[in-house]
Amino acid sequence: MEHFQSHRVEIVSIAVGVATVGAATAYYLYVSKKPKVCLDPEEFKEFKLVKRTQLSYNVAKFKFALPTPTSVLGLPIGQHMSCRGKDQNGDDVVKPYTPTTLDSDLGYFELVIKMYPQGRMSHHFREMQEGDYLAVKGPKGRFKYQPGQVRAFGMLAGGTGITPMFQVARAILENPKDKTDIHLIYANVAYEDILLKEELDELTSRYPNRMSVYYVLNQPPEGWDGGVGFISKEMIQVHCPAPAEDIKILRCGPPPMNKAMAAHLEALGYISEMQFQF
């Protein structure tokens, strides 16, 4: 009897051991399938500049390599990251930027940067050459997005404020399960200041029933058929979804523009829950 019980205990022990190993193996496979992200919210990590493309006299696209061709940056839609560099005096400077790429773009990320004459971080990017490294930390930001959380987005962007809008628009339109519509008003001083115009026009061409873009210029060229001046209440009424519980208006631009847009939206009946400022 003792021999039988001992044998039974041994069998049970082996079974428990096998089950434990099996569970551990299943958990390992589950974890290993989850992509390991490259960004760290607490510590700066450096990424190598592998390609610099000059888009205009003061705008360039910077492509940075991730550790492997299948690496994922790890930046949620509409959020940004902190980039660290050196200013004209050699002092450290940190500024937030939003990549134009998504986590579906494996192995790299891209930044489209407008370099201002007196900009401290602009100096760092102006001096960057292929082979140099950029220190990055993140993700950061309050924007949280789930596919289908609103029926439509209205977007009010000015200058470099287009980058989070472009990232959100791309993520929505390239997700076959997301049916959210996008209505963008994009303001700049002159035609040559329009960032990502080719990419925006491609999105509206590929998704004509889902996305519209209305360009506004303060100094338009001859024959310009878009908006003129600054974004007005009338432009918002015509080109953005009307106030409703299932829409949201996103805005991103210089402080004076953000202040003016907030006043326009309030006057048009968009309550605070219908707005978000990057």
C-alpha positions in Angstrom: 0.0 0.0 0.0 2.8 2.3 0.9 4.5 1.5 -2.4 1.3 2.3 -4.3 0.9 5.7 -2.6 4.5 6.5 -3.1 4.2 5.7 -6.8 1.0 7.8 -7.0 2.7 10.8 -5.4 5.5 10.5 -7.8 3.2 10.5 -10.8 1.3 13.5 -9.4 4.5 15.4 -8.8 5.7 14.7 -12.3 2.3 15.9 -13.7 2.5 19.1 -11.7 6.0 19.6 -12.9 5.1 19.1 -16.5 2.1 21.4 -16.1 4.3 24.1 -14.6 6.9 23.8 -17.3 4.1 23.9 -19.9 2.6 27.1 -18.4 6.0 28.7 -18.2 6.6 27.8 -21.8 3.3 29.2 -22.9 3.9 32.4 -21.0 7.4 32.7 -22.6 5.9 32.3 -26.0 3.3 34.9 -25.3 5.8 37.4 -24.0 8.2 36.7 -26.9 5.5 37.4 -29.4 4.9 40.9 -27.9 7.1 43.3 -29.7 9.8 44.9 -27.5 9.6 48.6 -27.8 12.7 50.9 -28.1 11.5 54.0 -26.3 12.1 54.4 -22.5 10.0 56.9 -20.7 12.6 57.5 -18.0 16.0 57.3 -19.8 17.3 58.8 -23.1 18.3 56.3 -25.7 20.4 57.2 -28.8 19.4 56.4 -32.4 21.6 56.7 -35.4 20.7 59.1 -38.3 20.9 57.0 -41.4 19.3 59.4 -43.9 18.8 63.1 -44.1 16.6 64.5 -46.9 16.5 68.3 -47.4 12.9 69.2 -48.3 13.3 73.0 -48.5 15.8 75.6 -47.4 14.8 75.2 -43.7 13.0 71.9 -43.6 14.5 68.4 -43.6 13.4 64.8 -43.1 15.5 62.8 -40.7 15.4 59.0 -40.7 16.7 57.2 -37.7 17.5 53.5 -37.4 16.1 51.3 -34.6 18.3 48.5 -33.3 17.0 45.8 -35.7 15.0 45.9 -39.0 12.0 44.5 -37.0 12.3 46.8 -34.0 9.3 48.8 -32.9 9.6 52.4 -31.7 6.8 52.1 -29.1 5.0 55.5 -29.6 1.2 55.5 -29.1 -0.8 57.3 -31.8 -0.8 61.1 -31.3 1.9 61.1 -28.6 5.3 62.6 -28.8 8.8 62.1 -27.5 11.5 64.3 -26.0 14.6 64.9 -28.2 17.9 66.1 -26.6 20.6 68.1 -28.4 23.1 70.9 -28.1 22.3 74.6 -28.8 24.6 77.3 -30.3 26.4 77.6 -27.0 26.9 73.9 -26.5 24.3 73.7 -23.8 21.8 70.8 -23.5 18.4 71.5 -24.9 15.3 69.2 -24.9 12.2 69.7 -27.1 9.2 67.5 -27.9 8.7 66.2 -31.5 6.1 63.8 -33.1 7.4 61.4 -35.7 5.6 61.2 -39.0 6.0 57.4 -38.9 3.9 54.8 -37.0 4.8 51.7 -35.0 3.8 49.7 -38.1 6.9 51.2 -39.8 9.4 48.7 -38.4 13.1 49.3 -38.0 13.1 53.1 -38.1 11.4 56.4 -37.4 11.3 59.7 -39.2 11.1 63.3 -38.0 10.2 66.2 -40.3 11.9 69.2 -38.8 11.6 72.9 -39.6 14.8 74.6 -38.5 14.3 78.2 -37.3 17.3 80.7 -37.4 17.3 81.3 -33.6 15.9 77.9 -32.5 18.0 76.1 -30.0 17.0 72.6 -31.0 16.9 73.8 -34.6 20.7 74.4 -34.4 21.2 70.8 -33.3 19.2 69.4 -36.3 20.9 71.8 -38.7 24.3 70.5 -37.6 23.3 66.8 -37.7 24.9 64.6 -40.4 24.3 61.0 -41.4 26.0 58.8 -38.8 25.3 61.1 -35.9 23.1 60.0 -33.0 20.0 61.6 -31.5 19.0 61.1 -27.8 15.3 60.4 -27.4 13.0 59.7 -24.4 9.3 58.8 -24.3 6.5 58.4 -25.0 4.9 61.5 -23.6 1.5 63.2 -24.1 -2.1 63.2 -22.9 -3.7 62.1 -26.1 -5.3 58.6 -25.9 -6.9 57.1 -29.0 -8.9 54.0 -29.6 -10.3 53.2 -33.1 -13.8 54.4 -33.6 -14.0 56.4 -30.4 -15.5 59.3 -32.4 -17.4 59.6 -35.6 -15.2 62.3 -37.0 -12.2 64.5 -36.2 -11.9 68.1 -37.1 -8.2 69.2 -37.1 -6.9 72.7 -36.9 -3.1 72.8 -37.6 -0.6 75.6 -38.1 3.0 75.2 -39.3 4.8 72.3 -37.6 1.6 71.5 -35.7 0.8 69.3 -38.6 3.0 66.4 -37.4 0.6 64.9 -34.7 -2.3 65.5 -37.0 -0.6 63.6 -39.8 0.3 60.7 -37.5 -3.3 60.4 -36.2 -4.7 60.6 -39.7 -2.4 58.0 -41.1 -3.1 55.6 -38.2 -6.9 56.0 -38.7 -6.9 55.6 -42.5 -4.5 52.7 -42.7 -6.6 50.7 -40.1 -9.3 48.9 -42.1 -11.4 48.5 -39.0 -11.4 52.3 -38.2 -14.1 54.3 -40.0 -13.4 57.7 -38.5 -13.6 60.6 -40.9 -11.0 63.4 -40.9 -11.5 67.1 -41.8 -8.2 69.0 -41.6 -7.7 72.8 -41.9 -4.0 73.5 -42.3 -2.6 77.1 -42.1 0.8 78.5 -43.1 2.3 81.8 -44.1 3.4 80.9 -47.6 3.0 78.0 -50.0 6.6 76.8 -49.5 5.9 76.6 -45.7 3.4 73.7 -46.2 4.9 70.6 -44.6 4.0 67.1 -45.7 1.8 68.4 -48.5 2.7 65.6 -50.9 1.9 63.0 -48.2 -1.4 64.8 -47.2 -2.5 65.0 -50.8 -1.8 61.3 -51.2 -4.0 60.4 -48.2 -6.9 62.5 -49.6 -6.4 60.9 -53.0 -6.4 57.4 -51.5 -9.3 58.1 -49.1 -11.4 60.8 -50.8 -14.5 59.9 -48.8 -12.7 59.8 -45.5 -10.3 62.7 -45.4 -10.4 66.3 -46.6 -7.7 69.0 -46.4 -8.3 72.7 -46.6 -5.1 74.8 -46.9 -5.0 78.3 -45.7 -2.2 80.8 -46.5 -1.5 84.2 -45.2 0.6 85.2 -48.2 -0.9 83.1 -51.1 0.7 82.9 -54.5 -1.2 84.2 -57.6 -4.0 81.9 -58.6 -4.3 80.3 -55.1 -7.7 78.6 -54.7 -7.5 77.8 -51.0 -8.2 79.9 -47.9 -6.5 83.3 -47.4 -5.5 84.9 -44.2 -6.0 83.1 -40.8 -8.3 80.3 -39.9 -11.7 81.9 -39.3 -14.9 80.8 -37.6 -16.5 80.6 -41.1 -13.8 78.2 -42.3 -14.4 76.0 -39.3 -18.1 75.9 -39.9 -17.7 74.9 -43.5 -14.8 72.4 -43.3 -15.1 70.8 -39.8 -17.9 68.6 -38.3 -20.6 70.5 -36.5 -20.6 70.3 -32.6 -21.8 66.9 -31.5 -21.1 64.3 -28.8 -19.4 62.0 -31.2 -16.9 64.4 -32.7 -13.7 66.0 -31.5 -11.7 69.0 -32.7 -7.9 68.7 -32.4 -5.7 71.7 -32.6 -2.0 72.2 -32.7 0.0 75.3 -33.7 1.8 78.4 -32.3 0.4 79.8 -29.0 -1.4 82.8 -30.6 -3.2 80.5 -33.1 -4.2 78.0 -30.4 -5.7 80.9 -28.3 -7.6 82.2 -31.3 -8.9 78.7 -32.3 -10.1 78.1 -28.7 -12.1 81.3 -28.9 -13.5 80.4 -32.3 -14.6 77.0 -31.2 -16.2 78.2 -28.0 -18.2 80.8 -30.0 -19.3 78.1 -32.4 -20.6 75.9 -29.6 -17.8 73.3 -29.2 -17.7 72.5 -25.5 -14.4 71.6 -23.8 -15.2 67.8 -24.1 -15.3 68.2 -27.9 -11.7 69.7 -28.1 -8.2 68.6 -27.5 -5.0 70.7 -27.8 -1.7 69.0 -28.4 
